């Protein structure tokens, strides 16, 4: 009898222990046992990668993570873009929101109907101020004989591209105010694409006399230990004494966070609400956000500058229409005669040499066009050269992504940058030029490894 009682007591005790240990399942355990949220939708944020893909992801990923954490049922992904790739990415519906410079925003807004939800307040690490405006710095070597913007006439300058607001168009406007036409009064304008850091290297290495960068980049490179402030001078740097960065221009509103048409109203308003919530220091610090967001500033002055710049390009592109019909006819005849003369000389050259200079894989010392092409290819980063090598060897975007261990989106970014930097226009022409310079072999002309 006693044995039965002890046996029953043991069973009861065991049940009590199990009940205490298992008890109600905790919230964290419930989360672990729950199936993944397969209904979660994806929203893509296109960000202008003006310092390259890696730097772009490092800077903007906390914002994407914050929005994913704050808005239920939505995951936010970053999509790096550049000035050339953005329209195609929008047309292909690869992005839903855009974070870019104000000039690029104005252009995309006119073409695709974007709306600004908020304006960035960029943190200045040196002063701990949140800046709602920015400009450009026109930089020269400290030992340069260029001391003012007016001294740039007849000199060489490096820029991102003709389409870059902070990397060219603001500078065009400032030079025009000084009576300098950047298209006709400079010895050369070298378009180097992104990342903008490469422009600083070109200036420091005396490959150009001056460079155009956005404000803050100079101080960032100094803080990163990549250059000494004493090596560089900024032209007209006393324009805004209360502005914490060295600046050569007027100030313009910071980058907007913009939304494309067709985005659901609930999502659009949720994003806006949580962007404005970053003004709460507790929230921004908790999520590692250095930049915060406020209601959108006025971008009308940006739009005026961009339209004036377009008018200038129109004059340049269609200046030949101003001439009389007789002059146009004579010009056409002269071009025809020049072409025929060149064609006959080219045929004789092939007959005598058996091969054209372009097929020979060399650039002659008296070939200024070839030298100019070579200079463009010399601006390519090591990653861009790797991508170019694989493009020349016939690999697709997916094949290149697999070979280099990067995403197809990153490969597309590099391919677009290659076309922009080399001004090749098409992949076929890019491959032709690369083959001429031995870049199809993975190394430039004159190098063997």
TORMARDO-34979 format. One record per residue (C-alpha): residue in one letter; x, y, z. Coordinates in pm, 1 decimal. Example, Ala and Ser with C-alpha at 12.3 -4.5 7.8 and 13.67 -1.06 7.14 Angstrom:
2
@aa->a, x->1230.0, y->-450.0, z->780.0
@aa->s, x->1367.0, y->-106.0, z->714.0
//
This chain:
449
@aa->x, x->0.0, y->0.0, z->0.0
@aa->x, x->277.8, y->242.2, z->93.5
@aa->x, x->458.9, y->162.7, z->-231.7
@aa->x, x->146.6, y->253.4, z->-432.4
@aa->x, x->109.9, y->582.3, z->-241.3
@aa->x, x->473.6, y->676.0, z->-305.4
@aa->x, x->430.2, y->585.8, z->-672.1
@aa->x, x->120.3, y->809.2, z->-701.7
@aa->x, x->295.7, y->1089.0, z->-513.0
@aa->x, x->595.0, y->1065.9, z->-748.7
@aa->x, x->371.2, y->1089.9, z->-1053.7
@aa->x, x->189.1, y->1391.6, z->-907.7
@aa->x, x->522.0, y->1562.4, z->-826.7
@aa->x, x->651.7, y->1498.2, z->-1176.4
@aa->x, x->336.9, y->1648.7, z->-1327.2
@aa->x, x->373.0, y->1956.4, z->-1104.7
@aa->x, x->736.6, y->2004.9, z->-1210.5
@aa->x, x->644.6, y->1977.2, z->-1577.3
@aa->x, x->359.5, y->2221.5, z->-1529.9
@aa->x, x->588.1, y->2474.9, z->-1361.0
@aa->x, x->864.1, y->2441.9, z->-1623.5
@aa->x, x->641.6, y->2442.4, z->-1928.5
@aa->x, x->369.9, y->2668.2, z->-1788.4
@aa->x, x->251.2, y->2940.0, z->-2030.0
@aa->x, x->479.2, y->2966.7, z->-2337.4
@aa->x, x->679.8, y->3290.7, z->-2335.9
@aa->x, x->640.1, y->3558.4, z->-2608.3
@aa->x, x->991.9, y->3496.3, z->-2739.6
@aa->x, x->926.0, y->3122.0, z->-2757.1
@aa->x, x->601.1, y->3188.3, z->-2940.9
@aa->x, x->791.6, y->3400.0, z->-3194.3
@aa->x, x->1047.8, y->3124.6, z->-3243.1
@aa->x, x->773.5, y->2868.1, z->-3300.5
@aa->x, x->578.7, y->3089.7, z->-3538.2
@aa->x, x->616.3, y->3036.1, z->-3909.3
@aa->x, x->797.8, y->3315.6, z->-4100.7
@aa->x, x->577.5, y->3598.8, z->-4223.4
@aa->x, x->536.5, y->3496.6, z->-4584.2
@aa->x, x->288.8, y->3779.8, z->-4646.3
@aa->x, x->553.1, y->4049.4, z->-4590.1
@aa->x, x->576.9, y->4277.8, z->-4893.5
@aa->x, x->893.9, y->4446.7, z->-5022.8
@aa->x, x->941.9, y->4819.3, z->-5084.1
@aa->x, x->1259.8, y->4923.0, z->-5266.6
@aa->x, x->1443.7, y->5248.6, z->-5199.7
@aa->x, x->1664.8, y->5367.8, z->-5484.8
@aa->x, x->1962.2, y->5562.1, z->-5344.6
@aa->x, x->2211.8, y->5762.5, z->-5549.4
@aa->x, x->2547.5, y->5593.7, z->-5485.3
@aa->x, x->2770.5, y->5898.5, z->-5537.0
@aa->x, x->3053.2, y->5742.8, z->-5333.4
@aa->x, x->3008.4, y->5391.0, z->-5470.4
@aa->x, x->2786.1, y->5094.7, z->-5386.8
@aa->x, x->2956.9, y->4983.7, z->-5063.2
@aa->x, x->2965.4, y->5332.3, z->-4909.2
@aa->x, x->2604.1, y->5383.8, z->-5012.9
@aa->x, x->2485.8, y->5065.6, z->-4843.1
@aa->x, x->2682.1, y->5143.9, z->-4527.3
@aa->x, x->2525.2, y->5490.0, z->-4500.9
@aa->x, x->2164.1, y->5410.1, z->-4591.8
@aa->x, x->2109.5, y->5056.9, z->-4454.3
@aa->x, x->2015.3, y->5183.5, z->-4103.9
@aa->x, x->1730.8, y->5384.4, z->-4261.4
@aa->x, x->1599.0, y->5079.7, z->-4448.9
@aa->x, x->1622.2, y->4871.4, z->-4130.7
@aa->x, x->1441.4, y->5141.8, z->-3930.9
@aa->x, x->1150.4, y->5154.9, z->-4176.0
@aa->x, x->1129.8, y->4773.4, z->-4185.6
@aa->x, x->1118.6, y->4766.7, z->-3805.5
@aa->x, x->859.3, y->5044.7, z->-3782.5
@aa->x, x->612.6, y->4954.9, z->-4060.3
@aa->x, x->446.1, y->4616.8, z->-4021.4
@aa->x, x->411.5, y->4380.1, z->-4317.7
@aa->x, x->676.2, y->4569.3, z->-4518.3
@aa->x, x->1044.8, y->4502.7, z->-4574.9
@aa->x, x->1254.0, y->4787.9, z->-4715.3
@aa->x, x->1546.5, y->4710.4, z->-4945.0
@aa->x, x->1815.8, y->4940.7, z->-5083.5
@aa->x, x->1875.6, y->4958.9, z->-5458.2
@aa->x, x->2194.0, y->5152.0, z->-5552.3
@aa->x, x->2150.7, y->5369.6, z->-5859.3
@aa->x, x->2341.1, y->5630.2, z->-6057.7
@aa->x, x->2236.7, y->5914.0, z->-6284.5
@aa->x, x->2213.1, y->5690.8, z->-6591.2
@aa->x, x->2053.4, y->5380.6, z->-6439.0
@aa->x, x->1777.4, y->5554.7, z->-6239.2
@aa->x, x->1530.0, y->5616.7, z->-6527.4
@aa->x, x->1555.7, y->5255.5, z->-6642.8
@aa->x, x->1511.5, y->5127.4, z->-6286.8
@aa->x, x->1198.1, y->5339.8, z->-6249.9
@aa->x, x->1057.6, y->5228.7, z->-6587.3
@aa->x, x->1123.5, y->4863.7, z->-6497.5
@aa->x, x->946.2, y->4917.0, z->-6160.6
@aa->x, x->1256.2, y->4816.1, z->-5965.2
@aa->x, x->1220.7, y->5099.4, z->-5713.0
@aa->x, x->928.2, y->5253.9, z->-5520.4
@aa->x, x->1103.0, y->5537.8, z->-5336.8
@aa->x, x->1401.4, y->5752.8, z->-5432.5
@aa->x, x->1669.1, y->5927.1, z->-5228.6
@aa->x, x->1885.9, y->6144.2, z->-5452.5
@aa->x, x->2028.9, y->6491.7, z->-5502.4
@aa->x, x->1779.5, y->6773.9, z->-5566.2
@aa->x, x->1874.6, y->6830.8, z->-5931.1
@aa->x, x->1830.3, y->6462.8, z->-6011.3
@aa->x, x->1501.7, y->6465.7, z->-5819.7
@aa->x, x->1370.1, y->6762.5, z->-6022.2
@aa->x, x->1455.6, y->6582.8, z->-6346.4
@aa->x, x->1295.5, y->6254.6, z->-6236.7
@aa->x, x->990.5, y->6438.5, z->-6099.1
@aa->x, x->923.2, y->6599.0, z->-6436.6
@aa->x, x->965.7, y->6269.8, z->-6620.5
@aa->x, x->799.8, y->6025.5, z->-6379.4
@aa->x, x->586.2, y->6232.7, z->-6142.8
@aa->x, x->784.2, y->6184.8, z->-5819.7
@aa->x, x->676.0, y->6372.3, z->-5506.5
@aa->x, x->902.9, y->6477.7, z->-5220.4
@aa->x, x->789.8, y->6335.9, z->-4886.2
@aa->x, x->1069.7, y->6483.5, z->-4674.7
@aa->x, x->1404.9, y->6663.0, z->-4686.2
@aa->x, x->1716.3, y->6521.1, z->-4527.6
@aa->x, x->1896.6, y->6692.7, z->-4241.3
@aa->x, x->2252.5, y->6566.4, z->-4285.1
@aa->x, x->2466.0, y->6533.1, z->-3973.9
@aa->x, x->2792.8, y->6725.5, z->-3972.6
@aa->x, x->3016.3, y->6512.8, z->-3749.9
@aa->x, x->3254.8, y->6799.6, z->-3669.9
@aa->x, x->2993.2, y->7040.9, z->-3534.6
@aa->x, x->2711.6, y->6793.7, z->-3457.0
@aa->x, x->2474.9, y->7013.7, z->-3659.5
@aa->x, x->2196.5, y->6880.4, z->-3879.6
@aa->x, x->2230.2, y->7056.2, z->-4218.1
@aa->x, x->1930.6, y->7105.1, z->-4445.9
@aa->x, x->2130.1, y->7270.1, z->-4725.9
@aa->x, x->2443.5, y->7193.2, z->-4925.2
@aa->x, x->2649.8, y->7323.5, z->-5215.4
@aa->x, x->2973.1, y->7241.2, z->-5395.4
@aa->x, x->3341.8, y->7289.6, z->-5335.6
@aa->x, x->3570.0, y->7364.4, z->-5630.8
@aa->x, x->3905.0, y->7229.6, z->-5516.8
@aa->x, x->4263.0, y->7281.9, z->-5637.4
@aa->x, x->4600.6, y->7172.4, z->-5508.0
@aa->x, x->4735.8, y->7399.0, z->-5237.4
@aa->x, x->5038.5, y->7487.0, z->-5454.3
@aa->x, x->4818.8, y->7578.6, z->-5753.7
@aa->x, x->4834.9, y->7927.2, z->-5908.2
@aa->x, x->4452.5, y->7926.7, z->-5926.7
@aa->x, x->4319.6, y->8144.1, z->-5644.5
@aa->x, x->3964.7, y->8232.6, z->-5753.3
@aa->x, x->3691.0, y->8099.2, z->-5979.3
@aa->x, x->3780.9, y->8365.1, z->-6235.8
@aa->x, x->4126.8, y->8202.5, z->-6268.2
@aa->x, x->3974.5, y->7876.6, z->-6397.9
@aa->x, x->3940.3, y->8008.8, z->-6752.4
@aa->x, x->4161.1, y->7809.2, z->-6986.0
@aa->x, x->4232.1, y->7539.6, z->-6723.7
@aa->x, x->4120.9, y->7175.5, z->-6688.5
@aa->x, x->3851.8, y->7061.4, z->-6446.8
@aa->x, x->3713.0, y->6723.8, z->-6332.8
@aa->x, x->3341.6, y->6659.1, z->-6279.9
@aa->x, x->3109.8, y->6361.6, z->-6232.7
@aa->x, x->2906.8, y->6404.1, z->-6551.8
@aa->x, x->2699.9, y->6661.6, z->-6734.5
@aa->x, x->2391.0, y->6523.8, z->-6560.7
@aa->x, x->2528.2, y->6561.4, z->-6207.4
@aa->x, x->2370.7, y->6843.4, z->-6006.7
@aa->x, x->2628.9, y->6867.9, z->-5729.7
@aa->x, x->2900.6, y->6721.1, z->-5948.7
@aa->x, x->2871.0, y->6969.6, z->-6237.2
@aa->x, x->2556.9, y->7181.9, z->-6283.1
@aa->x, x->2599.7, y->7399.9, z->-5973.0
@aa->x, x->2958.0, y->7468.5, z->-6084.0
@aa->x, x->2836.3, y->7557.4, z->-6434.7
@aa->x, x->2603.6, y->7814.1, z->-6274.5
@aa->x, x->2876.7, y->7964.6, z->-6054.4
@aa->x, x->3127.2, y->7989.3, z->-6342.5
@aa->x, x->2864.7, y->8147.1, z->-6565.9
@aa->x, x->2811.5, y->8416.1, z->-6300.6
@aa->x, x->3186.4, y->8490.0, z->-6331.9
@aa->x, x->3160.8, y->8517.8, z->-6711.8
@aa->x, x->3311.6, y->8173.6, z->-6779.5
@aa->x, x->3141.4, y->7923.9, z->-7008.9
@aa->x, x->3255.8, y->7585.3, z->-6879.9
@aa->x, x->3186.3, y->7426.5, z->-7221.0
@aa->x, x->3398.1, y->7664.4, z->-7427.5
@aa->x, x->3635.0, y->7851.1, z->-7194.4
@aa->x, x->3809.1, y->7555.5, z->-7026.0
@aa->x, x->4105.2, y->7370.1, z->-7174.5
@aa->x, x->3920.5, y->7046.0, z->-7094.4
@aa->x, x->3639.5, y->6903.4, z->-6880.0
@aa->x, x->3699.9, y->6547.9, z->-6762.7
@aa->x, x->3388.5, y->6351.5, z->-6666.5
@aa->x, x->3490.3, y->6081.3, z->-6418.8
@aa->x, x->3159.5, y->5938.7, z->-6293.3
@aa->x, x->3106.0, y->5798.6, z->-5943.6
@aa->x, x->3251.8, y->5759.8, z->-5686.1
@aa->x, x->3322.6, y->6127.8, z->-5638.8
@aa->x, x->3634.1, y->6044.8, z->-5436.0
@aa->x, x->3818.5, y->5980.7, z->-5766.7
@aa->x, x->3795.1, y->6351.9, z->-5853.1
@aa->x, x->3999.1, y->6437.8, z->-5546.8
@aa->x, x->4268.3, y->6189.9, z->-5653.0
@aa->x, x->4280.0, y->6344.6, z->-6000.1
@aa->x, x->4338.7, y->6689.2, z->-5847.7
@aa->x, x->4599.8, y->6568.6, z->-5598.6
@aa->x, x->4787.5, y->6380.2, z->-5872.9
@aa->x, x->4783.5, y->6689.1, z->-6100.5
@aa->x, x->4584.7, y->6512.0, z->-6372.2
@aa->x, x->4347.5, y->6810.4, z->-6369.8
@aa->x, x->4379.0, y->7165.5, z->-6238.8
@aa->x, x->4052.4, y->7162.3, z->-6041.1
@aa->x, x->3770.6, y->6934.7, z->-5931.3
@aa->x, x->3401.7, y->6971.7, z->-5843.7
@aa->x, x->3273.7, y->6789.3, z->-5532.9
@aa->x, x->2972.9, y->6828.4, z->-5306.2
@aa->x, x->3021.9, y->7002.9, z->-4974.1
@aa->x, x->3120.7, y->6781.1, z->-4685.1
@aa->x, x->3313.2, y->6526.5, z->-4892.2
@aa->x, x->3644.3, y->6706.0, z->-4836.5
@aa->x, x->3598.0, y->6704.1, z->-4459.9
@aa->x, x->3484.7, y->6339.2, z->-4470.9
@aa->x, x->3800.6, y->6233.1, z->-4655.1
@aa->x, x->4010.8, y->6424.4, z->-4403.7
@aa->x, x->3832.4, y->6253.4, z->-4112.0
@aa->x, x->3888.8, y->5916.4, z->-4281.4
@aa->x, x->4261.4, y->5995.9, z->-4300.7
@aa->x, x->4265.0, y->5978.0, z->-4679.4
@aa->x, x->4404.2, y->6328.2, z->-4735.6
@aa->x, x->4539.6, y->6627.6, z->-4550.2
@aa->x, x->4343.8, y->6949.4, z->-4553.5
@aa->x, x->4670.9, y->7136.6, z->-4607.4
@aa->x, x->4708.0, y->6969.0, z->-4950.9
@aa->x, x->4388.0, y->7123.9, z->-5088.3
@aa->x, x->4238.5, y->7469.8, z->-5129.0
@aa->x, x->3871.9, y->7550.0, z->-5191.8
@aa->x, x->3801.5, y->7843.8, z->-5422.5
@aa->x, x->3580.6, y->8127.3, z->-5288.2
@aa->x, x->3554.9, y->7942.0, z->-4957.4
@aa->x, x->3444.1, y->8250.6, z->-4763.1
@aa->x, x->3097.6, y->8272.5, z->-4924.0
@aa->x, x->2912.1, y->8141.2, z->-4616.4
@aa->x, x->3108.1, y->8202.6, z->-4299.2
@aa->x, x->2841.1, y->8035.9, z->-4081.7
@aa->x, x->2836.4, y->7717.1, z->-4289.1
@aa->x, x->3052.0, y->7440.9, z->-4134.6
@aa->x, x->3194.8, y->7304.3, z->-4464.5
@aa->x, x->3419.5, y->7476.9, z->-4715.1
@aa->x, x->3194.8, y->7587.7, z->-5001.4
@aa->x, x->3229.5, y->7763.2, z->-5339.2
@aa->x, x->2862.3, y->7812.0, z->-5428.9
@aa->x, x->2519.2, y->7914.5, z->-5315.8
@aa->x, x->2325.7, y->7678.0, z->-5089.5
@aa->x, x->2051.2, y->7444.1, z->-5211.0
@aa->x, x->1808.4, y->7220.2, z->-5018.4
@aa->x, x->1939.7, y->6878.1, z->-4916.8
@aa->x, x->1839.6, y->6547.2, z->-5073.3
@aa->x, x->1468.4, y->6462.8, z->-5071.9
@aa->x, x->1308.3, y->6129.3, z->-4988.6
@aa->x, x->1066.1, y->6096.0, z->-5281.3
@aa->x, x->785.4, y->5858.0, z->-5368.8
@aa->x, x->679.2, y->5732.9, z->-5710.5
@aa->x, x->317.9, y->5749.3, z->-5831.4
@aa->x, x->102.6, y->5445.4, z->-5761.5
@aa->x, x->245.6, y->5364.9, z->-5419.2
@aa->x, x->-40.2, y->5272.3, z->-5179.6
@aa->x, x->-166.7, y->5565.2, z->-4973.5
@aa->x, x->-132.3, y->5377.1, z->-4644.5
@aa->x, x->231.4, y->5287.1, z->-4714.9
@aa->x, x->315.0, y->5637.9, z->-4836.0
@aa->x, x->171.8, y->5799.5, z->-4524.0
@aa->x, x->335.7, y->5543.7, z->-4293.9
@aa->x, x->677.0, y->5615.8, z->-4446.9
@aa->x, x->622.0, y->5991.1, z->-4410.6
@aa->x, x->515.3, y->5957.9, z->-4047.0
@aa->x, x->816.1, y->5747.5, z->-3952.3
@aa->x, x->1058.4, y->5971.0, z->-4141.7
@aa->x, x->935.8, y->6269.7, z->-3939.3
@aa->x, x->960.7, y->6061.6, z->-3620.4
@aa->x, x->1340.4, y->6061.8, z->-3667.3
@aa->x, x->1333.2, y->6415.5, z->-3524.2
@aa->x, x->1294.2, y->6237.3, z->-3188.9
@aa->x, x->1655.5, y->6188.7, z->-3078.1
@aa->x, x->1565.6, y->5878.1, z->-2884.1
@aa->x, x->1434.3, y->5709.4, z->-3198.3
@aa->x, x->1718.5, y->5820.5, z->-3426.4
@aa->x, x->1986.5, y->5710.5, z->-3177.6
@aa->x, x->1817.5, y->5378.1, z->-3108.9
@aa->x, x->1824.2, y->5290.3, z->-3479.5
@aa->x, x->2167.8, y->5434.3, z->-3556.2
@aa->x, x->2040.3, y->5712.3, z->-3784.1
@aa->x, x->2288.8, y->5993.7, z->-3838.5
@aa->x, x->2058.6, y->6174.2, z->-4084.1
@aa->x, x->1708.5, y->6280.2, z->-3980.5
@aa->x, x->1415.1, y->6400.4, z->-4189.5
@aa->x, x->1186.1, y->6703.6, z->-4186.7
@aa->x, x->902.4, y->6837.9, z->-4399.9
@aa->x, x->1019.4, y->6901.4, z->-4759.5
@aa->x, x->1192.9, y->7229.6, z->-4840.4
@aa->x, x->1124.0, y->7439.7, z->-5153.2
@aa->x, x->1297.0, y->7296.8, z->-5462.1
@aa->x, x->1187.1, y->7576.3, z->-5698.8
@aa->x, x->1535.0, y->7734.9, z->-5717.6
@aa->x, x->1680.2, y->7396.8, z->-5807.0
@aa->x, x->1424.2, y->7363.5, z->-6084.3
@aa->x, x->1517.1, y->7708.6, z->-6221.2
@aa->x, x->1886.0, y->7619.8, z->-6229.8
@aa->x, x->1820.8, y->7286.1, z->-6401.4
@aa->x, x->1601.0, y->7449.7, z->-6666.1
@aa->x, x->1859.5, y->7721.0, z->-6733.6
@aa->x, x->2121.6, y->7449.6, z->-6770.9
@aa->x, x->1902.2, y->7261.5, z->-7019.9
@aa->x, x->1860.9, y->7579.4, z->-7222.5
@aa->x, x->2239.4, y->7613.2, z->-7237.2
@aa->x, x->2276.2, y->7254.5, z->-7356.8
@aa->x, x->2010.5, y->7313.0, z->-7621.4
@aa->x, x->2206.3, y->7610.5, z->-7754.6
@aa->x, x->2522.1, y->7404.3, z->-7766.8
@aa->x, x->2361.0, y->7103.2, z->-7932.5
@aa->x, x->2174.7, y->7301.4, z->-8196.7
@aa->x, x->2402.9, y->7599.8, z->-8255.6
@aa->x, x->2450.9, y->7486.9, z->-8616.9
@aa->x, x->2085.8, y->7574.6, z->-8688.2
@aa->x, x->2166.1, y->7944.6, z->-8647.8
@aa->x, x->2374.6, y->7948.3, z->-8967.6
@aa->x, x->2219.8, y->8038.6, z->-9301.8
@aa->x, x->2113.5, y->7761.3, z->-9543.0
@aa->x, x->2408.6, y->7844.5, z->-9766.3
@aa->x, x->2659.6, y->7803.2, z->-9481.5
@aa->x, x->2490.1, y->7482.0, z->-9376.6
@aa->x, x->2514.6, y->7349.9, z->-9732.5
@aa->x, x->2884.3, y->7439.6, z->-9757.8
@aa->x, x->2947.6, y->7279.8, z->-9417.3
@aa->x, x->2779.1, y->6961.3, z->-9530.3
@aa->x, x->2982.7, y->6956.9, z->-9851.8
@aa->x, x->3305.1, y->7011.5, z->-9657.5
@aa->x, x->3219.5, y->6724.7, z->-9423.2
@aa->x, x->3150.2, y->6497.9, z->-9720.1
@aa->x, x->3483.0, y->6583.3, z->-9883.6
@aa->x, x->3664.9, y->6531.4, z->-9555.7
@aa->x, x->3502.2, y->6191.3, z->-9510.8
@aa->x, x->3589.3, y->6082.1, z->-9864.8
@aa->x, x->3949.4, y->6190.9, z->-9816.8
@aa->x, x->3972.9, y->6006.6, z->-9486.8
@aa->x, x->3814.7, y->5696.7, z->-9636.9
@aa->x, x->4063.8, y->5682.4, z->-9925.2
@aa->x, x->4355.8, y->5728.2, z->-9686.6
@aa->x, x->4218.0, y->5457.7, z->-9457.9
@aa->x, x->4186.9, y->5209.9, z->-9747.0
@aa->x, x->4545.1, y->5281.2, z->-9859.3
@aa->x, x->4665.6, y->5239.2, z->-9503.4
@aa->x, x->4499.2, y->4898.9, z->-9476.1
@aa->x, x->4641.3, y->4792.3, z->-9809.1
@aa->x, x->4993.2, y->4893.1, z->-9710.1
@aa->x, x->4984.8, y->4766.6, z->-9349.9
@aa->x, x->4733.7, y->4484.6, z->-9379.4
@aa->x, x->4574.7, y->4586.5, z->-9048.0
@aa->x, x->4414.9, y->4897.8, z->-8900.7
@aa->x, x->4562.9, y->5080.6, z->-8603.8
@aa->x, x->4246.3, y->5011.9, z->-8404.8
@aa->x, x->4285.1, y->4637.6, z->-8456.5
@aa->x, x->4652.2, y->4644.2, z->-8369.3
@aa->x, x->4579.6, y->4704.2, z->-8000.3
@aa->x, x->4811.3, y->5007.3, z->-7983.5
@aa->x, x->4778.8, y->5380.4, z->-7945.1
@aa->x, x->5024.6, y->5582.4, z->-8143.6
@aa->x, x->5193.4, y->5880.8, z->-7980.9
@aa->x, x->5034.7, y->6109.5, z->-8242.3
@aa->x, x->4685.6, y->5973.1, z->-8175.9
@aa->x, x->4517.4, y->6235.7, z->-7952.9
@aa->x, x->4180.4, y->6062.3, z->-7976.5
@aa->x, x->4331.7, y->5739.2, z->-7849.2
@aa->x, x->4503.5, y->5922.1, z->-7564.1
@aa->x, x->4170.0, y->6076.0, z->-7463.0
@aa->x, x->4004.2, y->5732.7, z->-7462.6
@aa->x, x->4288.3, y->5593.5, z->-7252.4
@aa->x, x->4246.3, y->5872.9, z->-6995.2
@aa->x, x->3878.0, y->5780.0, z->-6953.9
@aa->x, x->3961.4, y->5414.0, z->-6895.9
@aa->x, x->4227.6, y->5509.5, z->-6640.1
@aa->x, x->3951.8, y->5648.5, z->-6414.7
@aa->x, x->3795.8, y->5302.9, z->-6371.4
@aa->x, x->3809.0, y->5146.2, z->-6027.3
@aa->x, x->3955.8, y->4798.4, z->-5977.1
@aa->x, x->3605.7, y->4651.7, z->-5941.2
@aa->x, x->3489.5, y->4822.9, z->-6260.5
@aa->x, x->3791.0, y->4677.7, z->-6444.1
@aa->x, x->3699.3, y->4331.4, z->-6317.9
@aa->x, x->3344.1, y->4373.0, z->-6443.9
@aa->x, x->3469.7, y->4509.6, z->-6777.3
@aa->x, x->3702.8, y->4211.4, z->-6821.4
@aa->x, x->3412.2, y->3971.4, z->-6771.0
@aa->x, x->3180.9, y->4172.3, z->-6999.5
@aa->x, x->3443.1, y->4151.2, z->-7273.2
@aa->x, x->3457.0, y->3775.7, z->-7220.9
@aa->x, x->3085.4, y->3744.1, z->-7289.3
@aa->x, x->2951.4, y->3683.0, z->-6937.4
@aa->x, x->2595.8, y->3789.5, z->-6858.6
@aa->x, x->2504.3, y->4003.9, z->-6559.1
@aa->x, x->2415.4, y->3690.6, z->-6360.1
@aa->x, x->2737.6, y->3522.6, z->-6467.3
@aa->x, x->2945.1, y->3821.6, z->-6356.4
@aa->x, x->2756.3, y->3834.8, z->-6024.3
@aa->x, x->2834.0, y->3466.7, z->-5962.3
@aa->x, x->3198.8, y->3506.7, z->-6064.7
@aa->x, x->3262.5, y->3807.5, z->-5836.2
@aa->x, x->3031.8, y->3708.1, z->-5551.7
@aa->x, x->2816.0, y->4021.1, z->-5575.4
@aa->x, x->2449.5, y->4081.7, z->-5653.6
@aa->x, x->2317.4, y->4128.6, z->-6009.5
@aa->x, x->2196.5, y->4476.1, z->-5905.4
@aa->x, x->2552.4, y->4572.0, z->-5813.6
@aa->x, x->2678.5, y->4438.7, z->-6147.4
@aa->x, x->2419.9, y->4650.3, z->-6331.8
@aa->x, x->2535.6, y->4953.8, z->-6133.7
@aa->x, x->2897.1, y->4893.6, z->-6240.1
@aa->x, x->2798.3, y->4830.7, z->-6604.3
@aa->x, x->2610.1, y->5159.4, z->-6616.2
@aa->x, x->2903.2, y->5339.5, z->-6456.5
@aa->x, x->3136.5, y->5188.8, z->-6719.7
@aa->x, x->2924.4, y->5330.9, z->-7001.8
@aa->x, x->2906.1, y->5667.0, z->-6825.1
@aa->x, x->3277.8, y->5700.6, z->-6746.8
@aa->x, x->3401.2, y->5585.3, z->-7087.9
@aa->x, x->3118.3, y->5759.5, z->-7278.0
@aa->x, x->3101.3, y->5445.4, z->-7493.7
@aa->x, x->2724.0, y->5466.5, z->-7537.7
@aa->x, x->2669.3, y->5094.3, z->-7596.5
@aa->x, x->2813.1, y->4772.1, z->-7458.7
@aa->x, x->2935.8, y->4675.4, z->-7804.7
@aa->x, x->3134.9, y->4999.2, z->-7837.7
@aa->x, x->3262.5, y->4959.0, z->-7481.3
@aa->x, x->3398.5, y->4613.1, z->-7565.1
@aa->x, x->3557.4, y->4749.6, z->-7884.4
@aa->x, x->3737.4, y->5025.9, z->-7694.4
@aa->x, x->3839.6, y->4792.3, z->-7412.4
@aa->x, x->3985.7, y->4544.4, z->-7659.0
@aa->x, x->4184.1, y->4822.6, z->-7820.1
@aa->x, x->4340.4, y->4907.9, z->-7482.3
@aa->x, x->4386.8, y->4548.2, z->-7360.4
@aa->x, x->4130.6, y->4602.9, z->-7084.0
@aa->x, x->3953.5, y->4291.8, z->-7214.9
@aa->x, x->4250.9, y->4098.1, z->-7072.7
@aa->x, x->4196.3, y->4241.7, z->-6727.5
@aa->x, x->4487.8, y->4485.9, z->-6744.6
@aa->x, x->4546.7, y->4813.9, z->-6932.3
@aa->x, x->4767.4, y->4869.2, z->-7234.4
@aa->x, x->5138.7, y->4845.1, z->-7155.6
@aa->x, x->5089.0, y->4614.8, z->-6855.6
@aa->x, x->5109.4, y->4237.1, z->-6860.8
@aa->x, x->4964.7, y->4148.3, z->-6524.5
//
